[in-house]
């Protein structure tokens, strides 16, 4: 039997699309998100359609203890995770000084700390077996500053930098690390972030983003930017002055009155 795949943020959007791709290829799944009812529905759907095993772990990654709870539970059940997909994450739109600090702290915990902690926990047994894959979902905003979404942009810059550094460390070990960088993707992300400007700009569908990321990870690529327009944006961000990119982000992210 294939090794298990652990997917965070599996209940909707890109994470849900990842569950379908892995299940179609016969991987047993560990599904992590807060919505137990939705996870149970997904597990039943994938089990019926593909005959795979699926374990549901309804946990909130904004709680610091969650990563260890996940790891310990799977250790007790002797579930060996061969692929870790750190997909969970959320954004907040608004002036940094005005946004609730607790929500911003939760963003750091989910987008950065839980991602790094889960990677630390699961990479060790992967290295012992000399095989495994880690996918960290970053964003094209990792390559630029983001006024009015400062914490979210900074968190994705961490995910990208951390992933590239770890990929370099693990070269030749049999364990690969892939950072997937989508742009605007049709999902519930915009609603949760409180974004007032999203529709009208180029948006990719979540299933297309997931397919591109999945193929890139399976090929062992260190960086996958989804879609030609997003690749163009990243290319421009790498050569344009930081102040210019900050001005563009300001125009895009400034909330409507």
C-alpha positions in Angstrom: 0.0 0.0 0.0 1.1 3.5 -0.7 2.3 5.8 2.2 -0.3 8.1 3.7 -0.8 11.7 2.6 -1.5 14.4 5.2 -3.3 17.4 3.9 -4.1 20.5 6.0 -6.9 22.8 5.0 -8.5 19.8 3.3 -12.1 20.9 3.6 -12.4 23.4 0.8 -10.6 25.2 -2.1 -7.2 24.0 -3.2 -6.9 21.6 -0.3 -10.1 19.8 -1.2 -8.9 19.6 -4.8 -5.7 18.0 -3.6 -7.7 15.3 -1.8 -9.3 14.3 -5.0 -6.1 14.1 -6.9 -4.3 12.0 -4.3 -7.3 9.7 -3.9 -7.6 9.2 -7.6 -4.0 7.9 -7.5 -4.8 5.5 -4.7 -3.2 7.3 -1.8 -4.7 6.9 1.7 -5.4 10.3 3.2 -5.3 12.1 6.6 -7.6 15.1 6.3 -7.1 18.0 8.6 -9.3 21.1 9.0 -11.7 22.5 11.6 -15.0 21.4 10.0 -15.5 17.8 11.1 -18.8 17.4 9.3 -17.3 18.5 6.0 -14.2 16.4 6.4 -16.3 13.3 7.2 -18.4 14.0 4.1 -15.2 14.3 1.9 -13.7 11.1 3.4 -16.9 9.2 2.7 -17.0 10.6 -0.9 -13.4 9.7 -1.7 -13.6 6.2 0.0 -16.7 5.4 -2.1 -15.3 6.6 -5.3 -11.7 5.4 -5.1 -11.7 2.7 -2.4 -9.0 4.5 -0.4 -8.6 4.8 3.3 -9.3 8.2 4.8 -8.8 9.4 8.4 -10.4 12.6 9.6 -8.6 14.9 12.2 -10.8 17.9 13.0 -8.3 20.3 14.5 -7.7 24.0 14.6 -4.1 24.8 13.6 -4.3 28.2 15.3 -3.9 26.3 18.5 -0.2 25.7 19.2 -0.7 22.1 20.4 -2.4 21.0 17.2 0.7 19.8 15.2 1.9 17.6 18.1 -1.6 16.2 18.5 -1.7 15.3 14.8 1.8 13.6 14.9 1.1 11.7 18.2 -2.2 10.4 17.0 -0.8 9.1 13.7 2.2 7.6 15.6 -0.2 5.7 17.9 -2.1 4.3 14.9 1.2 3.5 13.1 0.2 5.7 10.1 3.4 6.5 8.1 3.0 9.9 6.3 5.0 9.8 3.1 3.7 13.1 1.7 2.9 16.2 3.8 0.8 18.9 2.1 0.9 22.1 4.2 -2.0 23.9 2.5 -3.9 25.5 5.4 -3.6 29.3 5.6 -5.7 32.4 5.6 -5.3 36.2 5.0 -6.6 39.4 6.5 -7.2 42.6 4.7 -7.0 46.1 6.3 -4.6 48.5 7.9 -2.2 46.6 10.1 -2.7 49.0 13.1 -6.5 48.5 12.9 -6.8 44.8 12.5 -7.5 42.7 15.6 -4.1 41.4 17.0 -5.6 38.1 18.0 -6.6 37.4 14.4 -3.2 38.4 13.2 -1.5 36.2 15.7 -3.7 33.3 14.6 -2.6 34.0 11.0 1.1 33.7 12.0 0.3 30.5 13.9 -1.5 28.8 11.0 0.5 30.2 8.0 4.0 30.0 9.6 4.3 28.2 12.9 2.0 25.2 12.3 3.5 24.7 8.8 7.1 24.7 10.1 6.2 22.6 13.2 4.4 19.9 11.1 7.3 19.9 8.7 9.8 19.4 11.5 7.8 16.6 13.0 7.2 14.6 9.8 10.4 15.2 7.9 12.4 13.3 10.5 10.8 10.0 9.9 10.9 10.7 6.1 14.7 11.2 6.4 15.0 7.9 8.4 13.2 6.1 5.5 15.1 8.2 2.9 12.0 9.0 1.0 9.2 11.5 1.2 7.7 14.7 -0.2 6.7 18.0 1.4 4.5 20.5 -0.4 4.1 24.0 1.2 1.5 26.2 -0.4 2.9 29.7 -0.6 1.7 32.4 -3.0 2.9 34.8 -5.7 2.7 37.5 -3.1 5.7 35.9 -1.4 7.8 37.9 -3.9 6.5 41.4 -2.9 5.5 43.5 0.0 1.7 43.9 0.6 0.3 47.0 2.2 -3.1 46.4 3.7 -2.4 42.7 3.8 1.0 43.0 5.4 1.0 40.0 7.6 -0.4 37.6 4.9 2.2 38.7 2.3 5.0 38.4 4.9 3.8 34.9 6.0 3.9 33.7 2.4 7.4 35.2 2.0 8.4 33.0 4.9 6.8 29.9 3.4 8.7 30.4 0.1 12.0 31.2 1.7 11.7 28.3 4.2 10.8 25.8 1.5 13.7 26.8 -0.8 16.2 26.6 2.1 14.9 23.2 3.3 14.9 21.9 -0.2 18.6 22.8 -0.4 19.3 21.1 2.9 17.6 17.9 1.9 19.1 17.6 -1.6 20.2 14.0 -2.0 18.3 12.6 1.0 15.4 11.2 -1.0 13.0 13.8 0.5 11.9 16.7 -1.7 10.3 20.0 -0.8 8.1 22.0 -3.1 6.7 25.5 -2.7 3.5 26.0 -4.7 2.7 29.7 -5.5 -0.8 30.3 -6.8 -2.2 33.7 -7.5 -5.8 34.7 -7.0 -7.8 31.5 -6.9 -11.6 31.1 -6.7 -12.3 29.8 -3.2 -13.5 31.0 0.2 -10.2 32.7 0.9 -11.4 36.1 -0.2 -14.5 36.0 2.1 -12.5 34.9 5.1 -9.9 37.6 4.5 -12.5 40.3 4.3 -11.3 41.3 0.8 -13.3 44.0 -0.9 -11.5 43.7 -4.2 -11.2 40.3 -5.8 -13.7 39.7 -8.6 -12.8 41.3 -11.9 -9.1 40.3 -11.6 -7.7 37.2 -13.2 -8.6 34.2 -11.1 -7.8 30.6 -11.6 -10.0 27.7 -10.5 -8.9 25.7 -7.5 -8.8 22.4 -9.4 -6.4 23.8 -12.0 -4.1 25.2 -9.3 -4.1 21.9 -7.5 -3.3 19.9 -10.7 -0.3 22.1 -11.5 1.0 21.9 -7.9 0.5 18.2 -7.8 2.4 17.5 -11.0 5.2 19.8 -9.9 5.6 18.1 -6.5 5.6 14.7 -8.1 8.4 15.8 -10.4 10.4 17.0 -7.4 10.3 20.7 -8.4 11.4 23.1 -5.7 9.1 25.9 -7.0 5.9 25.8 -8.9 4.2 29.0 -9.9 0.7 28.2 -11.2 -0.3 29.8 -14.6 1.4 31.9 -17.1 0.1 35.2 -15.8 1.3 34.4 -12.3 4.7 33.5 -13.7 4.8 36.9 -15.4 3.9 38.7 -12.1 6.6 36.8 -10.2 9.1 37.6 -13.0 8.3 41.3 -12.7 8.4 41.3 -8.9 11.9 39.9 -9.1 13.2 42.8 -11.2 11.0 45.7 -10.3 11.9 48.1 -7.5 10.3 47.1 -4.2 8.7 50.5 -3.8 6.9 50.0 -7.2 5.6 46.6 -6.3 4.4 48.0 -2.9 2.5 50.8 -4.7 0.8 48.2 -7.0 -0.2 46.1 -4.0 -1.5 49.2 -2.2 -3.8 49.9 -5.0 -5.1 46.4 -5.2 -5.5 45.8 -1.4 -6.7 49.1 -0.1 -10.2 48.4 1.3 -13.2 50.2 -0.2 -14.6 52.8 2.2 
